Amino acid sequence: MDLILHDLGGLADGEISGKELPLLSHLLDTLWDKRSGGALTVAAYRATGGVRGSIAASAERAWEKLDETDRVRARAMLVHLVYVTATGTDVKIARPLPELLAVAGGDRDAAAQVVDHFVSARVLVADAGSVELIHDAVIDAWPRLKSWIQDDRADAALRQRIEADALTWIESGRNRGLLYQRGRMDVVAEQNPRLGDLVSARHADDVVALSPNAVEFLEASRRQITWHGRRRRAIIAGLALAALTALVMSGVAWVAKGRAEAERSTAQFQQIIALSDSMRDEDPTTSSHLALAAAHMRPDSDVAYSRLIATQGVPLANTLRGHTGPVYSTAVSADGSMLASASDDGTVRIWSLGEESGPTRLGDPLELSSKYMASVSFSPDGRYLAAGGGDGAVWIFDVSDHTAPRRVLDRKVFATGAVHNVRYAPSGRLLAVPYDDGTVVLVDTSDPTSGSFPVVSVRGHEGAVRTVAFRPDGDVMATSSDDRTVRIWDITDRAGPVPLGEPLRGFEDVAHSVSFSGDGKTLAASSDDGVLRLFDTGDPRKAYPVGVPVRAHTGGVWSIAFLPDGRTLASASWDGTAKLWDIDPEERYLDEISPALTGHGGGVATLAVTPDGNTVITGGQDANLRVWTMPHTRISVVDAALTKPSVSRSGTLVATGSYGPTVSLWRVDEAGEWSRAGSVTQPRPLGGAYVCALSPSGTILATAPTSGGSVQLWDVRDPADPEPLADPVPLGTRFTSALAFSPDGATLVTGADDFSVQLWDIADPARPVPWGAPLTGPENLVRSTTISPDGRSLVVTSADSRIYAWDIADPRAAIRTEIFGGHDAGVNTAAFGRDGDVLVTGSDDHRVLMWDRDAAGNFTARPTALRGHSGTVYSVSITRDGTKAVSGSDDGTIRLWDVSDAESMREVGGPITDTGVGRWQVVFRPNGSVVAAGGDGVLRMWNLEADVVAERICHSTSGRISDILPQFDLPVPGREVC
């Protein structure tokens, strides 16, 4: 049972809930069929393939029983039950049964039988008129479904966009102004021609793969376009017949020309936006260029602005061209100024990374091998560069003069077969050269100018040795091999290296790459089976696996490297992607940091990391190098979901809580650079998280568990050494953890019990004293509380769908004020803007509401709700001037709203991100930038200044807009954007 719970916990990110029960039921049924003598055994469990294997096998068996016609219907419906995300971490989504049957074509009865077939196989579950996959695990576990999703990804993103637009249209009362115009419809037809002729498809048995609402929306759009076309032609015809003079005729022609140019410009703009959206996953750099082009084309467009702001969350690549064959190896000098690359074209190239204008070539290529060059490595002092080739030869160059390398070892063959990887030891006095024949040759490079290079051969593998890695102290070496093992060696005696412990096994294919963490206590290994594994090497004689092996890629992982922070691992794969992974420092689990580095035209064979960790260089099958500028707006905090950040009044100190024992403190400098300032650690809350609030001065921190019961105050005047202020203050709460400080920091608000709040006098924070009796009113759980910037109003939100307000000018005698209007479901969050005259709230009803405070302190909801989220709104924030609001939802999106004019509030374009995991918790910093805490334990930031974002794109990439737009048959702008 522990094994089953462990595997279920891996699927549920460590927290098993009711969502896993159908999966558990399916597994137990399968396991019962394989029982042995009435007993359920581990062997039987493994025979089922475990949690993932059993559901994948059931799904495949159900598929194989269908005929060809039903398989077409099944594919259409199954992919419709998957919501495609920008990160590739796709999730299941429930669909109403009539909608699901509609996407399978005209024969609803046959489609219903297919659904019943998969329900019986426990691949799908049906409940209350809707159907969904039994669990998200089906998406990754069933290869057939996963391949369909990959093949259908671009079309799925288009369909999802159409579905969302159709829903907005229906919710607006079928407002004709929201229908697609000709330009947008042309883009839809271009991306998916079958959607261009839905009328005929709808009356046939062909699969449409759109809901009836979406079909109705597209047909209404087409009818409106046709009507406008007829009307325009009728007007032009009437004008032509009525034209009596050349002046009138020329006027008509001029108007027609202007209209045509406007329509063409609109169509081009919409095409650029659609292309940017569709390429965000496969090529984030080109997608960012297109977003920049759209913003340049229409500077006042909210849609273009939101796409531009969203580019801050993606890595951007500067493409280096020069090689004519796949790039197999990259290396960066210790000072980060030089890059070397080895290619299938038989050459090694050297590049400068230190130029303000971007990376540049240094000198001519080194033409070395008639086969291929497989590897390069810089000595730690950056003076020497070693290279290994497919013909087994090794070279060492003195690169003191970067433009004219001088050979000090020329074409030396030490063993039999190809050299896959050369690596300098940290001392620089040793070079490891692994060979195809299983030998690792250790070359003495202590005196390279002498021309003497003594060698020692090390043998232990039964297959080719692919990669060598040295522990940072240089005394231990790890090797990976085609024999599917990794070995660890003691090389303190250079004349006689000895193996340490038994070989590390468990690889299902070639063990391709190894890398030590900065402290040498963790060894990462990758394999051609696409799996990443971690080993504890604190005692290299007794290395053992830690964490859980992760199937990181769909192709072989040829290269891995730790980043300097020691908790981030980079991997490059033949599946065409490179990825970053956060490593939990305690459990050493791997968690993918999205998005992936994509854009190479084929496999990615190699990667290297600059010493500062801000840049990753990849080399690919397409013969190009890509120098990736990583988002500086992303910080891995913990391996658990985060709670809402709290920001001091100055914006220089930020606190983050989590579903773990740690609350972290962060310093933010004037340039916007974040650094970890300190943390407080408390006992892990049972089944919950820690929330936190900073006093406006940033000197006091309040923390409370979501399971209630107490609040702890901390002195954080020195964030590196927080000190508790007396003992925790006991509360009567069990499920409420609301916290808020007054603007002067002298009053703290907490839950009194789960249905009331208490004001505390914390003039002496070591001795909190209640301000009067608890404030009552909520009829369900208190979810949050906030105090206005002028200190006058206290607002409490509740699960009973209402907000409650008090005038607390005198906190000893709070006065209840009136509320007019409100939400239709539980209210989760509230935030004040300006001096407190404007309030924003978010709710379970998926809406954001704006409120105005009158002179008496009463609050009235503005009549127009802000709609756009398709899930619960868990957090909101508003700028100090009250003109912009931001909201975070469990639908995976963060949305910006212009709320400056109560009569014309609107969403600013689309989401600034849709890569969310769990509940987005958002807050504005005083400078107007957005800070968001995610369910993946990562903090993300967005600067809302368009010029700053455009400068990042221009500085971090090599492509010019004038080079990119013609690739899509789009006109070049009159002047270059960058």
MOVEN-V558773 format. One line per field, one symbol per residue. phi: phi as a letter, one per 20 degrees, with the letter a starting at -180 (. if undefined). burial: b if it has 9 or more other ideal C-beta (glycine too) atoms within 8 Angstrom, else e. A space follows every 10 residues. Layout:
phi=???
burial=???
//
This chain:
phi=.gffffffff fdlncfcffe fgffffffff fffdfcmnde dfffffffnm gfffffffff ffffeeefff fffffgffff eceedfenef cfbfcgggff fffeofefff fffffgffff fmedcdblnc cbffagfgfe fegffffgff fdgfffffff ffgfffffff fenlfffeff egfffffgff fbgfffcfff ffedeffemc fgfffgffff ffffffffff ffffffffff fefdcfffff ffffffffff ffffffffff ffffffffeg efbfffgfgf fffffffcfe efffffffff ffedfcdded drfdbgedbc bdffemeccc cccffndddd cedeeffogc fdmefeedce ebedbcbefg emedcdbccf enecccdedg egebgdfdcc leddbenfee adbffgfneb cececfened eedfdfcfff ndcfccedca edbgeebccd fgfneccdcc bfemcdddce dfefebgcfd megedofebg febcbeffem ecdeccbfen ddcdcecgdf fcfbfcmcgd fececfeebc bfeffnccdd cccfencdcd cedffeelee cfdeefecpf eqfdebbbcf gemecdddcc femddceeef ffebcfdbea feeffccfgf neccdceaeb eddedcecef eneebferac ccgfffmbcd dbbefgfmdc ddcbffemoa cddcedgdff bfcfemegef ceeccdcfba dfgemeccdc fecfcbccec edgdfecfcf emegedqgdb gfdabbdfge medddcdcfe ncdcccedgd ffbfdfdecc nqedbgdebb beclepfccc ccbfemdddd cddefenedc fffeeedrfd bfeebbbbff emdcccccce endccdcedf dfecfbfemd febcdfcnef ddbeegenfd dcddfemdec cceeegffff fffffecdfe gfeegffdld feffcffe
burial=eeebbebbbe bbeeeeeeeb ebbbbbbebb beebbeeeee eeebbeebbb bbbbbbbbbb bbbeebeeeb bbbbbbbbbb bbebbbbbeb bbeebebebb bbbbbebbeb bbbbbebbbe bbbbbeeeeb bbbbbbbbbb bbebbbebbe ebbebbbbbb bbbbbbbbbb eeeeeeeebb bbbbbbbbbe bbeebbebee bbeeeebbbb bebbbbbbbb bbebbeebbe ebeeebeebb eebeeeebbe ebeeebeebe eebebbbbbb bbbbbbbbbb beebbbbbbb bbbbbbbeee bbbbbbbbbb bbbbbbbbbb eebebbbbbb bbbeebebbb bbbbbbbbbb bbbeeeebbe bbeeebebbe ebbbbbbbbb ebebbbbbbb bbbbbbbbbe ebeebebbbe ebebbebbbb bbbbbbebeb bbbbbbebbb bbbbbeebee eebebbbbeb bebbbbbbbb bbebebbbbb bbbbbbbbbb beebeebebb eeebeebebb bbbbbbbbeb ebbbbbbebb bbbbbbbeeb eebebbbebb ebbebbbbbb bbbbebbbbb bbbbbbbbbb bbbbeeebbb bbbbbbbbbb eebbbbbbbb bebebbbbbb bebbbbbbbb bebbebbbbb bbbbbbbbee bebbbbbbbb ebbbbbbbee ebebebbbbb ebeebeebbb bbbbbbebeb bbbbbbbbeb bbbbbbeebe ebebbeeebe bebebbbbbb bbbebebbbb bbbbbbbbbb bbeebeebeb beeebeebee bbbbbbbbbe bbbbbbbbbe bbbbbbbbee beebeebebe bbbeebbbbb bbbbebebbb bbbbebbbbb bbbeeebbbb bbeeebbebe bbbbbbbbbe ebebbbbbbb bbbbbbbbbe eeeebebbbe bbbebbbbbb bbbbbbebbb bbbbbbbbbb bbbbebeebb ebbbebbebe bbebbbeeeb eebeeebe
//
